[in-house]
Amino acid sequence: MSAIGLCLSKWSRPVQHRNGYNPRWRNRRQANETQTEIPEDLIEPGKVFVSDLRRSVTEPLLHELISRFVEVENTIIIKDRNTRRSRGYGFVKVKTNEDVEKLLALPEADRFIHGHAVTIKRAKKKITLPGDDGYVRQSLSDRDFDLSSPDPAQPSIHMLVDDVLFKIFSYLPTKQVVKCERVCRRWQMLLHCYYSKKVNLEITEDSLGIPAPFCKSLVSKLLILSGPNLRSLKVQKIDFVARQNILKIIGQLCPHLEVLDVSRTRGINFLQISRLAQGCKTLKGFMAKDCTDFDEKALHQLLECYPRLEKLDVCGTSVYGKNLSILPRSLKELYIERIPELCHKKNSITQIADKCPNIEVLELNECVVSKEDLEYFGKHCLNLAKLTVYMPVSDFTPALSHFKKLTDLTLMGNTVNLNQLFSSLPQLEVLNVDTFFQSEIQSEDTDFSVLEKLKSLKITQAAVGRASLRTLAKCKLLEAIYLFKWNSVPDDAVVAIIAGCPKLNKLVCPSLVPVKEFVDKVDNIMKGRCGKLVIEARDSITLLGLHYDRKKIEFIPSRNYGYMYDPFSYDSESDDSDVSFDGGWYDSDIDFPEYYLDEQDFLQFDDDLFEAAVMLAAWNVPDSGHY
């Protein structure tokens, strides 16, 4: 008997059957005979796998016993993570592959350790998945593909050249393109080549065409296909398992990523940011909108790891402005919202101007800014082109004259003087004005023609006169108009705007009722134009049966009741108030739905049932900008 068999002290050999044959040996022998079927690229050179070990066998004992046959470099016995007891198997590292063959050729009698027959096999390489520690992306070998040309005698889709198949892939949704990998080896190779050329990838419901949440295997598969050359990535609504280490997976598979959007994703914290930075070193844009787990600690880690960040979106997160003092000087786009501490701390919000003088886009949603702060931004941020700000004061418009390059303005405030606004910023191309009360927009004799470069206009809650509205017809570059919560919009003024703005392609006005005369005039105007005009207005039954060119005009019924005219926003004593709507529920102690929808009041308020239904819907339907 060999030295391994002789070293048995208190353990005896396993009990044999009466005929001297143990059926378990047959299973081990068959396993040893079939182990050569493992692909060569999956075999770990110079290492064997030893199983069926007793728990009393230690690493030094295993090293000593195997050393009597071959020279051993190292031995490892796998232990339970919690109990630290042996799990009954391990690995032995030897010098050469010839030593591996010697161990595999040992007879059955030499495979006993402590009276127990062990199994020796070739060791397989450890397969690490994206997200595991030590994962390294490896290129696929030619063995994975069938590079032979198709048979000309059997015409099929496989006869198409690669460029044609790439064109076909571009028309398919991502869900169907991934399935093409299963067709054949050639298509698998083409799919890898197709995705390797991608620089932008979106893993969302719209792009994939499948419902969320997305699992870890799907995200990893898409990133493995397109990761190396990826420059921009958007990932949303992943499942619980994937979000445990989603940024680590991205860092391992996308080393050259520059822009990352993980909006509405849970689990984005400082630990994830540090894992991302280990593999992704060139990140310039990071969007974490509505990531509730993203806090000041995560933001600090992000700014420390990426000192050359150019774009940052932390709207809807737990950031409260503590780390604004360490914003990088290279920052060009910043999106923040709902930071009340900025309103109370002196010079807190102006730190953005001091730290980021080259900023071009600044959105301060629901952050109160004073007139002095606005002037400070205008004097120090000379390249600012897009601004979103809330101004509670009424005399702020002169401060806007300091923004010489501002072309996109979203303004929220209590009082807005449009004439002063236009004189301060005549170079505006995109304008969005929203106030809390309709009467607070001072717009008498407003001349919109001052904005010669205006392309998009959105005004909420304004009482602009007919003559002022007609001046929009002089804005020849105007492409889109949004008029929300207006009392009434004259049809002739809208027709004049459509006739005077040849580039207009979208008109949104929930208060507009498209009657037959209006539709006929718009149809005559669009006959001499190329392109299509989309009009979103109040749903009207008068459109049924009307004849107009549906290739150039499209009417969309407005279902957003939150943007319709609210009669309660007017003063009851004003001449513009809607006296036809019963506001008696203001003086009552019951709720609005109970007042109008109570069974006893149906007959009494029959004339107001339609208005009541509209207002009830407006009460319950949130604005589209909120989630």
C-alpha positions in Angstrom: 0.0 0.0 0.0 1.2 3.5 -0.7 2.4 6.1 1.8 -1.0 7.8 1.8 -2.7 4.6 2.7 -0.1 3.7 5.4 -0.5 7.0 7.3 -4.0 6.0 8.4 -4.0 5.9 12.2 -7.5 5.4 13.7 -9.6 5.4 10.5 -10.2 2.2 8.7 -11.0 1.5 5.0 -14.6 1.8 4.0 -16.7 -1.4 4.3 -16.6 -3.5 1.1 -19.5 -5.4 -0.3 -19.5 -9.2 -0.1 -18.2 -9.5 -3.6 -15.4 -7.0 -2.8 -16.9 -4.3 -5.0 -18.0 -0.8 -3.9 -20.4 0.8 -6.4 -19.3 4.3 -5.4 -15.8 3.6 -6.9 -17.5 3.2 -10.3 -19.0 6.7 -10.1 -15.6 8.2 -9.2 -13.9 6.2 -12.0 -16.4 7.4 -14.6 -16.0 11.0 -13.4 -12.2 10.7 -13.8 -12.7 9.2 -17.3 -15.0 12.0 -18.5 -13.0 14.9 -17.0 -11.0 15.3 -20.3 -14.2 16.6 -22.0 -13.7 20.0 -20.3 -12.8 22.6 -23.0 -9.1 23.4 -22.8 -9.7 27.2 -22.3 -11.6 26.4 -19.1 -8.9 24.2 -17.5 -6.8 25.8 -14.9 -3.2 24.8 -15.7 -1.1 23.2 -12.9 -4.0 22.7 -10.5 -6.2 19.8 -9.4 -9.5 19.7 -7.6 -9.7 17.3 -4.6 -13.1 16.4 -3.1 -14.7 14.0 -0.6 -12.3 15.1 2.1 -13.0 14.4 5.7 -13.5 17.6 7.8 -10.4 16.6 10.0 -8.1 17.0 6.9 -6.2 20.3 7.1 -4.2 22.1 4.5 -0.8 21.2 6.0 -1.8 17.5 6.1 -3.0 17.6 2.5 0.1 19.4 1.4 2.3 16.7 3.1 0.5 13.7 1.7 0.4 15.0 -1.9 4.0 16.0 -1.7 5.0 12.4 -1.6 4.0 12.0 -5.2 4.6 15.4 -6.8 6.1 18.8 -5.9 3.3 20.9 -4.4 3.3 24.7 -4.4 0.2 25.4 -2.5 -2.9 23.8 -1.0 -6.3 25.4 -0.2 -9.3 23.8 1.5 -12.5 25.7 1.1 -14.2 26.5 4.4 -17.7 27.6 5.3 -18.0 31.4 5.6 -19.8 31.3 8.9 -18.6 28.2 10.8 -15.1 28.2 9.3 -15.3 24.4 9.0 -14.1 22.5 6.0 -16.6 22.0 3.3 -14.9 18.7 2.1 -13.1 19.9 -1.0 -10.1 22.0 -2.0 -7.4 22.7 -4.6 -3.8 21.6 -4.9 -1.4 23.8 -7.0 1.5 21.8 -8.5 4.6 22.8 -10.6 3.8 21.4 -14.1 1.0 19.9 -16.0 2.9 16.6 -15.9 2.4 16.6 -12.2 -1.3 17.0 -12.8 -1.3 13.9 -15.0 0.5 11.9 -12.3 -2.1 12.7 -9.7 -5.0 11.9 -12.1 -3.3 8.5 -12.9 -3.1 7.4 -9.2 -4.7 4.0 -8.6 -7.7 3.7 -6.4 -5.7 2.3 -3.5 -3.6 5.5 -3.4 -6.6 7.8 -3.0 -7.4 7.2 0.6 -6.9 9.9 3.2 -7.9 9.2 6.8 -9.7 6.0 5.6 -11.8 7.9 3.1 -11.4 7.6 -0.7 -11.0 11.0 -2.3 -11.7 12.2 -5.9 -9.1 14.0 -7.9 -10.1 16.0 -11.0 -8.7 18.7 -13.3 -9.4 22.1 -11.8 -11.6 24.5 -13.8 -11.0 28.2 -14.1 -13.0 30.3 -11.7 -15.7 32.0 -13.7 -16.4 35.5 -12.3 -19.6 37.3 -13.4 -19.9 41.1 -13.8 -20.1 42.6 -10.3 -17.9 39.9 -8.7 -14.6 40.9 -7.2 -11.7 40.4 -9.6 -13.9 40.3 -12.7 -11.9 41.1 -15.8 -13.5 41.5 -19.2 -11.9 39.2 -21.8 -12.3 39.2 -25.5 -14.1 36.3 -27.2 -11.9 33.8 -29.0 -12.5 32.5 -32.6 -13.6 29.2 -31.1 -16.9 30.7 -30.2 -17.9 31.5 -33.8 -18.3 29.6 -37.0 -16.4 31.7 -39.5 -17.1 29.5 -42.5 -18.9 31.1 -45.4 -22.5 30.1 -46.2 -23.3 27.6 -48.9 -24.2 29.3 -52.2 -26.3 26.3 -53.3 -28.8 27.0 -50.5 -30.0 30.7 -50.8 -31.2 32.1 -47.5 -31.0 35.2 -45.4 -27.5 34.0 -44.5 -26.4 35.0 -48.0 -26.7 38.7 -47.1 -23.5 40.6 -46.5 -22.6 41.9 -43.1 -23.5 45.5 -43.9 -27.0 44.6 -44.9 -27.5 42.6 -41.7 -26.2 45.5 -39.6 -28.8 47.7 -41.3 -31.5 45.2 -40.4 -30.4 45.2 -36.8 -30.7 49.0 -36.6 -34.4 48.8 -37.3 -35.1 46.2 -34.7 -35.8 46.9 -31.0 -33.1 45.9 -28.5 -35.2 43.0 -27.3 -35.3 41.4 -30.7 -31.7 42.2 -31.6 -30.4 40.3 -28.6 -32.4 37.3 -29.6 -30.6 37.2 -33.0 -27.6 35.9 -31.2 -29.3 32.5 -31.0 -29.7 32.1 -34.8 -26.2 30.8 -35.6 -22.5 31.4 -34.9 -22.2 34.0 -37.7 -25.1 36.0 -36.4 -23.6 35.8 -32.9 -20.4 37.3 -34.2 -22.2 40.0 -36.2 -24.2 40.9 -33.1 -21.0 41.4 -31.1 -19.6 43.5 -33.8 -22.8 45.5 -34.1 -22.9 46.3 -30.4 -19.1 46.9 -30.2 -19.7 50.0 -32.4 -22.3 51.5 -30.2 -21.3 54.6 -28.2 -24.8 55.3 -26.7 -27.0 52.7 -24.9 -30.3 53.1 -23.0 -31.6 50.3 -20.8 -35.2 51.6 -20.3 -38.7 50.3 -21.0 -39.0 52.4 -24.1 -35.8 51.3 -25.7 -36.0 47.6 -24.8 -39.8 47.2 -25.3 -40.1 45.0 -22.2 -41.6 45.9 -18.8 -39.4 46.8 -15.8 -37.7 46.0 -13.5 -34.7 44.7 -15.4 -32.6 41.8 -14.0 -28.9 41.7 -13.4 -28.3 39.1 -16.2 -30.0 41.3 -18.8 -28.1 44.4 -17.8 -24.8 42.5 -17.8 -25.5 40.9 -21.2 -26.1 44.3 -22.9 -23.0 45.8 -21.2 -20.8 42.9 -22.1 -21.9 43.3 -25.8 -21.4 47.1 -26.0 -19.3 48.0 -22.9 -15.8 48.6 -24.2 -16.6 51.5 -26.6 -19.6 52.8 -24.7 -19.5 56.6 -24.0 -23.0 57.3 -22.8 -25.3 55.0 -20.7 -28.8 55.3 -19.3 -30.1 52.7 -16.9 -33.4 52.9 -15.1 -35.7 50.7 -13.1 -33.5 47.7 -12.3 -34.5 44.9 -9.8 -33.3 44.5 -6.3 -30.4 42.1 -7.1 -29.1 44.3 -9.9 -29.1 47.5 -7.9 -26.9 45.9 -5.2 -23.8 46.5 -7.3 -25.0 48.1 -10.5 -22.3 50.8 -10.5 -19.7 48.1 -9.9 -20.9 46.2 -12.9 -20.8 49.4 -15.0 -17.3 50.2 -13.8 -16.0 46.7 -14.8 -17.7 46.6 -18.2 -17.6 50.2 -19.3 -14.1 51.5 -18.7 -14.3 54.5 -21.1 -17.8 55.7 -20.1 -18.2 59.5 -20.0 -21.9 60.1 -19.3 -23.9 58.0 -16.9 -27.7 58.4 -16.2 -29.0 56.3 -13.3 -32.2 58.4 -12.6 -34.9 56.8 -10.5 -32.6 54.0 -9.4 -32.5 52.8 -5.8 -29.3 52.0 -3.9 -27.0 54.7 -5.4 -24.9 55.6 -2.4 -21.3 56.5 -1.6 -20.2 52.8 -1.6 -21.5 52.3 -5.1 -19.8 55.5 -6.2 -16.4 54.2 -5.0 -16.9 50.9 -6.8 -17.7 52.8 -10.0 -14.6 54.9 -9.7 -12.4 51.7 -9.5 -13.1 50.8 -13.1 -14.5 54.0 -14.8 -11.9 56.7 -14.7 -13.1 59.2 -17.4 -16.6 60.0 -16.2 -17.7 63.6 -17.1 -21.4 63.5 -16.6 -23.5 62.0 -13.8 -27.3 62.1 -13.5 -28.9 60.8 -10.3 -32.3 62.5 -10.6 -34.9 61.1 -8.2 -32.4 58.7 -6.6 -33.6 58.9 -3.0 -30.5 57.0 -1.6 -28.1 59.6 -3.1 -27.1 61.9 -0.3 -24.4 64.4 0.7 -22.0 61.6 1.5 -22.5 60.1 -2.0 -22.1 63.5 -3.6 -18.8 64.1 -1.7 -17.5 60.8 -2.8 -18.5 61.5 -6.4 -16.8 64.9 -6.5 -13.6 63.4 -4.9 -13.4 60.6 -7.4 -14.2 62.8 -10.5 -12.6 66.3 -10.0 -13.2 67.1 -13.7 -17.0 66.5 -13.8 -18.8 68.6 -16.3 -22.5 67.7 -15.8 -24.3 66.9 -12.5 -28.0 66.3 -11.9 -29.1 65.8 -8.3 -32.7 66.8 -8.5 -35.0 64.9 -6.2 -32.2 63.5 -4.1 -31.2 63.9 -0.5 -28.6 66.5 -1.3 -29.1 69.7 0.8 -26.2 71.9 -0.4 -23.4 71.0 2.0 -20.9 70.1 -0.7 -21.5 73.1 -3.0 -18.2 74.5 -1.8 -16.2 71.7 -3.5 -17.9 71.7 -6.9 -15.3 71.3 -9.6 -14.3 74.3 -11.7 -14.9 72.3 -14.9 -18.6 72.0 -14.2 -20.8 73.3 -17.1 -24.2 71.9 -16.2 -25.8 71.7 -12.8 -29.4 70.6 -11.9 -30.6 70.9 -8.3 -34.0 71.4 -6.6 -35.7 71.7 -3.3 -32.8 72.8 -1.2 -34.4 75.1 1.5 -31.1 75.6 3.3 -29.8 77.7 0.4 -32.5 80.2 1.0 -31.4 80.8 4.7 -27.6 80.7 4.6 -25.9 83.9 3.4 -23.8 83.5 0.3 -24.6 79.8 0.2 -26.1 79.7 -3.3 -23.6 82.1 -4.7 -20.9 79.6 -4.0 -22.0 78.0 -7.3 -20.9 81.1 -9.2 -17.6 81.2 -7.3 -16.7 77.6 -7.9 -18.1 77.2 -11.4 -17.5 80.4 -13.4 -17.7 78.5 -16.7 -21.1 77.0 -16.0 -23.5 77.1 -19.0 -26.7 75.4 -17.7 -28.0 76.1 -14.2 -31.4 74.8 -13.0 -32.4 75.9 -9.5 -35.8 74.3 -9.3 -37.8 75.3 -6.2 -34.8 77.2 -4.8 -35.6 80.8 -3.8 -33.1 83.3 -5.2 -32.9 86.9 -4.2 -32.4 89.8 -6.6 -28.8 90.3 -5.3 -28.0 86.6 -5.9 -29.4 86.9 -9.4 -27.2 89.9 -10.2 -24.2 88.0 -8.7 -24.7 85.1 -11.1 -25.1 87.5 -14.0 -21.8 89.2 -13.3 -19.7 86.1 -12.5 -21.2 83.4 -14.8 -20.6 85.0 -18.2 -21.2 81.9 -20.2 -24.6 81.0 -18.8 -27.0 80.1 -21.6 -29.8 78.3 -19.8 -31.3 79.2 -16.5 -34.2 78.0 -14.3 -34.9 80.1 -11.3 -37.7 81.0 -8.8 -38.0 84.7 -8.0 -40.4 85.7 -5.2 -39.8 89.4 -5.6 -41.4 91.6 -8.3 -38.5 94.0 -9.2 -36.0 91.4 -10.4 -36.2 91.8 -14.2 -33.5 94.5 -14.4 -31.0 92.0 -12.9 -31.5 89.8 -15.9 -29.8 92.3 -18.1 -26.4 91.0 -16.9 -26.9 87.7 -18.6 -25.5 88.5 -22.1 -25.5 85.0 -23.4 -28.7 83.7 -21.9 -31.0 82.1 -24.5 -33.1 79.7 -22.5 -35.0 80.9 -19.5 -37.5 79.2 -17.2 -38.9 81.6 -14.7 -41.2 80.9 -11.8 -42.4 83.7 -9.5 -45.2 85.6 -7.9 -45.1 88.7 -10.3 -43.6 88.9 -13.8 -43.5 92.0 -16.0 -43.2 90.6 -19.5 -42.3 94.0 -21.1 -39.3 94.5 -18.7 -38.3 90.9 -19.2 -38.3 91.2 -23.0 -36.2 94.4 -22.8 -33.7 92.8 -20.5 -33.3 89.6 -22.6 -34.1 90.3 -26.3 -31.8 87.4 -27.3 -34.1 84.7 -25.8 -34.8 81.6 -27.9 -36.7 79.6 -25.3 -39.0 81.2 -22.7 -41.0 79.5 -20.0 -42.9 81.7 -17.6 -45.0 80.3 -14.8 -46.7 82.1 -11.9 -48.9 81.0 -9.0 -51.7 83.4 -9.8 -52.9 84.4 -13.2 -53.5 88.0 -12.3 -49.8 88.4 -11.3 -48.4 88.4 -14.9 -48.2 92.0 -15.9 -48.7 91.8 -19.6 -50.8 94.7 -20.8 -49.7 95.8 -24.3 -47.0 93.2 -24.4 -45.0 93.1 -27.6 -43.7 89.6 -28.3 -42.0 90.8 -31.5 -39.1 92.1 -29.5 -37.9 88.5 -29.2 -36.8 88.1 -32.8 -35.0 84.8 -32.1 -37.8 83.2 -30.1 -38.3 79.5 -31.0 -40.3 78.1 -28.1 -42.8 79.9 -25.8 -44.6 78.5 -22.8 -46.7 80.8 -20.6 -48.8 79.5 -17.7 -51.6 81.6 -16.1 -51.6 84.8 -18.1 -54.2 87.3 -19.2 -52.6 88.5 -22.4 -54.8 90.7 -24.6 -55.8 89.9 -28.2 -53.6 92.6 -29.6 -50.6 91.4 -27.6 -51.2 87.8 -28.6 -51.2 88.8 -32.3 -47.7 90.2 -32.0 -46.4 86.6 -31.8 -47.1 86.4 -35.5 -44.0 88.6 -36.0 -41.7 85.9 -34.5 -40.8 84.2 -37.7 -38.6 81.6 -36.0 -41.2 80.4 -33.6 -41.6 76.6 -33.7 -43.7 75.7 -30.6 -46.3 77.5 -28.4 -47.7 76.3 -25.0 -50.5 78.3 -23.5 -51.6 76.7 -20.2 -54.4 77.9 -17.8 -55.6 80.7 -20.0 -59.1 82.1 -19.5 -59.8 82.2 -23.2 -57.8 82.2 -26.4 -59.3 84.1 -29.4 -59.5 82.0 -32.5 -58.6 84.8 -34.8 -55.4 85.5 -32.8 -54.3 81.9 -33.1 -55.0 81.9 -36.8 -52.9 85.0 -37.2 -50.0 83.3 -35.3 -50.2 80.2 -37.5 -50.2 82.4 -40.6 -47.3 84.6 -39.5 -45.0 81.8 -38.2 -44.0 79.6 -41.1 -41.9 77.2 -38.9 -44.6 76.6 -36.3 -45.1 72.8 -35.8 -46.7 72.5 -32.4 -49.5 74.5 -30.6 -50.7 73.4 -27.2 -53.6 75.2 -25.7 -56.1 73.2 -23.6 -58.5 76.2 -23.5 -58.8 76.3 -27.3 -62.0 74.8 -28.8 -61.4 74.0 -32.5 -64.7 74.9 -34.3 -65.3 74.5 -38.0 -64.4 78.0 -39.1 -61.1 77.7 -37.2 -60.2 74.3 -38.8 -61.0 75.6 -42.3 -58.7 78.6 -41.9 -55.9 76.5 -40.6 -56.3 74.1 -43.4 -56.1 76.8 -46.0 -52.9 78.1 -44.4 -51.2 74.7 -44.3 -51.9 73.9 -47.9 -49.1 76.1 -49.1 -46.6 74.8 -46.5 -44.5 71.8 -46.1 -44.3 70.0 -42.8 -47.0 69.1 -40.2 -48.7 71.2 -37.5 -49.8 69.4 -34.3 -52.5 71.2 -32.3 -53.4 70.0 -28.8 -56.6 71.5 -27.7 -59.8 70.7 -25.9 -61.6 67.7 -27.2 -64.4 68.8 -29.5 -67.1 66.7 -31.1 -67.2 69.3 -33.9 -64.1 67.7 -35.4 -66.1 64.7 -36.4 -67.0 64.9 -40.1 -64.8 67.9 -40.8 -62.6 67.7 -43.9 -59.0 68.8 -43.6 -55.6 67.6 -44.7 -54.6 65.1 -41.9 -51.1 64.8 -43.3 -50.4 68.4 -42.5 -52.7 69.0 -39.5 -53.2 66.7 -36.5 -55.6 67.5 -33.6 -54.8 65.9 -30.3 -57.4 66.2 -27.5 -55.9 67.6 -24.3 -56.3 65.3 -21.3 -54.2 67.3 -18.9 -56.9 69.0 -16.9 -54.2 70.4 -14.5 -53.3 72.8 -17.4 -56.8 73.8 -18.2 -58.4 77.1 -17.1 -59.1 77.2 -13.4 -62.0 79.7 -12.6 -61.0 79.7 -9.0 -57.7 81.3 -9.8 -59.5 84.6 -10.7 -60.7 87.1 -8.2 -64.5 86.9 -7.9 -64.8 90.7 -8.2 -62.7 90.8 -11.4 -64.3 91.4 -14.8 -62.5 88.3 -16.1 -63.9 85.9 -13.5 -66.1 83.0 -14.6 -69.4 83.9 -13.0 -71.1 81.0 -14.7 -69.3 78.5 -12.4 -70.9 78.1 -9.0 -68.4 78.8 -6.3 -70.8 78.4 -3.4 -68.8 75.5 -2.0 -66.2 78.0 -0.9 -68.6 79.3 1.8 -69.7 75.8 2.9 -68.1 73.4 5.3 -68.2 70.3 3.0 -65.6 69.2 0.5 -65.8 70.1 -3.2 -66.8 66.6 -4.5 -69.5 66.2 -1.8 -71.0 69.6 -2.7 -71.3 68.9 -6.4 -71.8 65.1 -6.4 -74.2 64.7 -3.5 -77.3 62.8 -4.6 -79.7 65.5 -3.4 -78.0 68.3 -5.3 -77.9 66.6 -8.8 -81.0 68.4 -9.9 -80.1 71.7 -8.3 -76.7 71.9 -10.0 -77.5 70.1 -13.2 -76.1 73.0 -15.3 -72.7 72.8 -13.6 -72.2 69.0 -13.8 -69.8 69.2 -16.7 -67.7 72.0 -15.0 -67.8 70.0 -11.8 -66.5 66.9 -13.5 -63.7 68.9 -15.1 -62.7 70.5 -11.9 -62.8 67.2 -10.0 -60.5 65.6 -12.6 -58.1 68.6 -12.2 -58.1 68.1 -8.5 -57.0 64.5 -8.7 -54.7 64.5 -11.7 -51.2 65.7 -11.0 -49.2 67.8 -13.4 -47.1 65.8 -15.9 -43.9 67.2 -14.5 -44.3 65.5 -11.1 -43.9 61.8 -10.3 
